Amino acid sequence: MRTFSYIFLLLILIGCKVSKDTPLPQQELPEAYRNAFATDTTTIADLKWDAFFTDPQLQELIGKTIKGNLDLQIAVKSIEASRQMLRQSRWGQVPQLNAYVSASSNIPSENSLNGLSLNNFLKTSHIEDYNAGLSLSWEADIWGKISSRKKEALANYLKTEEAKKLVQANLVASAAQGYYNLLMLDAQLEVALKNRALGENTVNMVTRQFDAGQVTHLAVEQAEAQRLRAAQIVPQLEKEILLQENALSLLTGTVPGAIERSGTLANTDLHSDLPTGVPASILSRRPDVKAQEHELAAANARVGIAKAFMYPALNITANGGLNSFRSDNWFNMPSSLFGLVTGSIAQPLLQGRKLKTQYEIAKTEREKSVIGFRQQVLIAVGEVSDALAEIEKLKEEVDLAGQRVANLQKAVSNADKLFASGLATYLEVITSQSNVLQSELDLAAVKRNQLAAEVKLYRALGGGWK
């Protein structure tokens, strides 16, 4: 009776938690991002990627990337595996039931006690045993071990869902930045071709003046060197274009090929309004932050599991079926029926130090998850602030770079006219051409950086995965 009373008392404790969960840390966040354009709650992260990126060819490229990217397909398979584990965990409290059929024949030695007993009492030299039945085993979830496993499986499943969202958001950003890089390379190639033609005209002009005895052969060599410098940039840019197209093709999960562009860098508009919302909203929009939140939930569950292993386990087993020493009356009922029910309580003794170590490790891993969550929040807010700073300062860079290009283009035109009239040296012409070439290449790069900064801001706010 005392044993059953003790078992009954343990059953009352079923569902009790043996460890206290660590709550999600309340991160102190500012009311607005640094360099934020506005402080309202609206944010571009609420826009789907096909609403944020309006270029038709870019939309098609991003669509192909999401559909065919192999990293995203791997993330989807991880979700499927986690879903299966979650389904399995829901069966944790279901008793294990097995059916069995067995037959055995025992022939003891005639000189053994069993052999002599069989010959004297049963008049046989062997004994047979036939069994058929069901066996059942069940562990009572007294300390929440099984329920903690369910929570861990659910948290891992949700974490893989967030991992997929993060992969998609990064893919959208990578496709957009690669596309804008192609537009920059197209613009730079156009500049290089124009300057190559300009260099050829300069060489022809200097050659004519050399033939007329107005300049030395050094002037021709300097002009030819400048033409070759401009011409050398052309194959470099053509190579970069091919490499960028190949990279984007691989991003879409296809063999390398050409990437269609529907516009140019010059006619690609920037967004006039880039609301960021408030920093607190990033906790629910960034997939990596949500993944860290689910990791903390899984760590809490693992602590509960490790703690539960340190306490007694209540197991109930049952067996029932048919048993007979002879095959001809094996199914003779009810005389062949048998049944057995047992209950046991097992308390780990010598494994105490090992289980204690596992518990302490689980608590340490949980503390690491708390720190990881805080770190990920700070990283997210920092990435938004960085993108905002880039957008703000790049506007000034583009304005200054545009003014520089305009001035240098005028300088090239004036140098050509002055050189033709003998009022400027060939070195002044070559220097002006070199300066305008570099300034136009720089202007294209700065414009690309503007577009890339908007993409960074969109991704940093948690957009691109919807």
N, C-alpha and C positions, 0 to 999 in steps of 0.2 A: 504493500500500500504506500509506503514511504516513497518507493521508486516512482510509482505513478503520480503521486502528489508532486514530486519534484519535476517530472515531465510536464505535468499540467501547469505548474508555475512558469516553466520556460515557455510554454505555448502562449501564456498571457503576454509575454514580452515580445511576441512576434511583431516585427515591423519597427521595433525600437531602433533608433539610430545610435551608433556607438561613436560617431565622430561628428563634429560640428563643421558645416561648410564654411569656407571663407567667402564672404560676399564679394561681388565685383567692386573694385576700388573706385571711390568717387574722385575722379581726376579733376583737379582744379584747372579750368580753362578760361582764357580771356573772353570778354564779351564780343570781341571782333578780332579778325585776323590782322596781323601787321600789314600795312599797305593796302588794306581792303578798300574797295571802291564804294561799298555801301554796307550797312549793318542790318538790313532786313533779313527775313527768314527764307526768302526765295533763293534758289541756287541753280546753277546750270547742271548740277549733278542729277537733277530730276528729269532732264531731257534725255530721251533715248539717243543713241549715237547717230541714227539717221536723221534726227532733227537738229543735232548740233553740227554735223558735217553735211553741208548742202551740195557739195560738188558731186554730180551724178557718177562720175568715174570712181571717185573716192568711195562713195557709198557701195558701188559694185565690188570694189576691191575689199572693203571691210566685210561685206557679206560673204564673199568667197573665203576670206580668212576664218571667219567664225565657223563656216560650214566644213572647211577642209583641213584646218590646222591640226597637226598630229598631237601637239601638246594638249590641246583642248580635248581631243578624243581620249587621251590618256586620263585626263581629269574626270571625264565622264565615266570611264571604266572604274576609276577609284570610287566614285559615288555609288556605282552599282554594287561593288564589293562591300562598301559600308552599309548599304541598304540590306544586303543579305545578312550581315552580322547583326543589324538591328532586329530583323525578323527573327533570327535565331535567339537573341537575348530575351525576346518576349515569351519564349517557351522554357525559360529557366526554372519556373516553379511547377512545371508539369512533371508528374512522376515518370520515371523510366519504367517501361513495361516491355518485357521480353518473353517470347514464346520459345519453348525448347522441347525436344524429343531426344531421348537417349536410350541406349540399350547396352548392357555390359554383361560379360561372362567372366567369373572369377574361378580359377582352378587352383586351389591351394595345394601345397605339398602334402602327401599322404602321411608324412612323419611330423607334420605340424599340428598344433592344437586345433586350428580351424579345420584341417583335413580330417582329423580323427573325429571331431564333433559332427561334421557333415556325414561321414560314413555311419556313425553310431546312431544319430538321431534322425537324419533325413534320408539315409540310405542312398546318397548320391556323392559323386566325386567333384562336382562343381555346383556353383550357384549363379543364377541369372538374375538380372535386375532390369526392369523396364519402367521408364518414366516418361511422362508427357504432362506439361503444365505451363503455368505462367509465373513469372517472377516480377515483383514490383519493388521499386526503391524510391524513396522520396526524402529530401532534406528540407526541414522546416527553416524558413527564412527568418530566424529569430533575430539576428543582428543586422539585417538589411543587406547581407552580402549579395543576394541575387538581384534585389532592386537596385543596388549600386551598380551592378554590372549592366543593367538596363540603361541607367542614366549615362554610364560611360559610352555605351554603344550609340545612344542617341546623340550625345555630344560629338562623338567622332563622325557620325553621319552628317550632322549639321556643319561640322568643320570642313568636310570634303565638299559640301555644297558651296561654302564660301570660297574654298580654294578654286573651284571651277569659275566662280564669278570673278575672282582676282585674275585668273589666267585670261578670261575674256576681256576684262578691262585693259590689261596690259597689251593684249593683241590688238585691240582697237587703237590704242595709242601708238603702238609700233607701226601699224599699217598706215596711219595718218602721217606720222613723222617721216616714214619712208617715202610716202607719196609727195609730201612737201619737199623732201630732199631731192626728189627727181625734178620737180619744178625748178628748184634752185639750180641744179646742174644744167637743165635746159637753158635757163637764162644765162648762166655763165658760159655755156657753149656758144650761144648767140653772140655774146660779148667777145669771146675769143676769135670767132670767125670774122666779126667786124674789124677787130684790131689786126688780124692777119691781113685782111684786104687793105687796111690803112697802111700797114707796114710795107706791103708790096708797092703801093702808090708812092710812099716815101723813098723806097729804094730806086724806083724808076726816076723820080724827080732828082734825087742826088746823083744818080748815074748821068743824067743829062747835063747837070751842072759840072760834073767831073769831065765829061767829054768837051765841055766848053771851056775847061780850064779854070772854073770859078772855085772849085774845092779840090782838096787832095784825095788820094785814094783811101786815106784813113776814114774820111767821111762815108765813103761807100761801104767800107767794112763795118763801121759802127751801125749804119742803117740796116745792113744785112743781118747783123747780130740781133738787132731789135726785132726784125721781122721773124727770125727763127725762134726767138723767145716767145713771141705771140703764137707762132705756128705750133710750137711744142706743147702748149697748153691744150690744143684741140684734141690730140689723141689721148691725153691724160683724162680730160673730161669725158670723152667718149667711153673710155674704159670704166670710169666711175659710174656712168649711166648704166652700162651693161651689168656691172656688179650689183648696183642697187636694184635693178630689175630682177636679177637672179635671186637676190635676197627676199624680195617681196613675193616672188613666185614660190619660193620654198615656204614662206610664211603662210601661203594659202594651201600648202600641201600639194602643189603641182610641180611639174618639171619646169626648169628655167625657161622663160619666154619674155616677150615684150609686154610692157604694162601700158595700157591706154591712158592718155591724159586728155581731159576735156577742156583745159584752160592753160593759162600761163601764170607765172609767179606774179606778174604785174596786175592781172585782173582777178586775182584771188583776194577776196575781201576778208578783212578782219571782222570780228564780232564787235558791234558797237556797245554792247552791254554784257558784262560778265559778272552777274551777281554770285556771291560765294556763300551766302547764308551765314549762320553763326557757327563757331567752332564746335559747340555741343552737338550739332546735327551730324558731325562727321562720325560719331560713334555708331550710328545706325546705317551709314551709307558706305563706309569703307569696308570691303570684304575682308581685308587683312586684320582690321580691328575686330570685326565680328568673329573671325576665326580664332583670335586670341581669347575672346570671351568664351567661346565654346571649349577651348583648350583648358581654361580654368575650371569649367564645369566638369570636364573629364578628369582633371586632376583631383577635384573634390571627391568624385566617385571612387577613384583609385585609392585615396586615403581611407575611405569607408570600407573598401574591400580588404585592404591590408589590415585594418583594425579588426574586422570581423573574423579573420583567420586566427586571431589570438584568443578567441572565446570558444566555449564548447559548441560542438555541432550536434544537433539532434537528427538522427537518421531512423527512418521507419522502413522496414522491409517485410515483404510478404511473399510466400510461395504457396501454390496450390495446383492440384491436378490429379493425375492417375499414377499409381505405383503398384507394381506386382512383381513377384518372383517367377511368374510363369506367363508366357506370352498368350496362352489360350484364355486366361481370365484377366488380361490386362485391362480390358474395357468393361469388366463386370462391376457395375455400379449398384449400390453405393459403396460396396466393400473395398473397392480399389481407390476410392477418393482419399486425399490427404490435404492438409492445410497447415501453414505455419506463419505466424505473425510475430515479429520481434521489433523492439525499439531499443536504440542505443544512443548513449551520449559519449562523445569523444572529446577530450580536452588535451590539446598539445602540451607536452611536458618538456622533453629534451630539445624541441625545436624552438623554444622560447626566444633564445638570442637571435636566431635567424629571422623569426617572424617580427621581432622588435626592430631589427635592422631594416627589413622591408618596409615597415611602417614609417620609420624615421626618414627613409629615402623618399617615400611617397609624399610625406609632408614637405620635404625639401623641394621636390619637384613642383609641388603646389605653390610654394613661395616663389619659385622661378617663374611660374605662369603668371602670378600677380605682377611681378616685375616686368615680364614680357609684355603684358597688357599695357602697363603704363608707358613703357618704351614705345610701343607701336602707336599709341595715341599721340605722343610727342613727335614721333617721326611724321605722322599724317599731318598734324598742324604745321610742322616745319616745312613740309613739301608744299603745302598751300601757300605759306608765306613766301617761300622762295620763288614760286611761280608768279605770284603777284608782283614781287620786286622785279623779276625779269621783264614782265609785261610793261611795267611803268618805265623802267630805264631804257628798254629797247625802243620805245617811242622816241625818246631823245636821240638815241643812236641813229635811227632811221632818218630823222630830220637832218641831223648833222651830216650823215653820209650822203644824203641826197643833195644837200648844198655843195658838198665837196665835189661830187660828180659833175654837177652843173658848172661849177667854176672851172674844173679841169677840162671839160669838153670845150668851153669857150677858149681856154688856153691853147688847146690843140689847134682849133680853127685859126686863132690869131697867129700861132707859131708858123703854121703852114703859109699863111699870107705874107708874114714878115720874112720868112726864109725865101719865098719866091721873089720878093723884092730886094733881097740882099740885106735886110735889116735885122736878121736873126741868124744864129749859127745852127749848124745841123745838130749839135749837141742839145740845144734848147728844144728842137723839134722832137728828138728821140726821147729826151727826158719827159716832155709833156705827154707823149704817147704812152710811155711806161707808167707814168702816174695815173693816167685816166684808165688804163687797163686794170691796174690793181684796185683802183677805187670802185670801178663798176663791178668787179668780182666781189669786193667786200660788201657793196650795197645789196647784192643778191643774197649773200650769206646772212646779212642782218635781217633782211625781210623774211628769209626762211626761219631764222631764230624767233621772230615774232610769232609766226604761225605755230612753231613748235612749243613756244611758251604757253599759248592758249591750250594746246593739247595736254601739256603737263598739268595745267590748272584743272582741266576737265577730269583727268585721271586722278589727280591728287584729292579732289573733292569726292571721289567715289563714283564718278560717271563712267559709262561705257559698257556696263555688264547687263543692263536691262534689255 
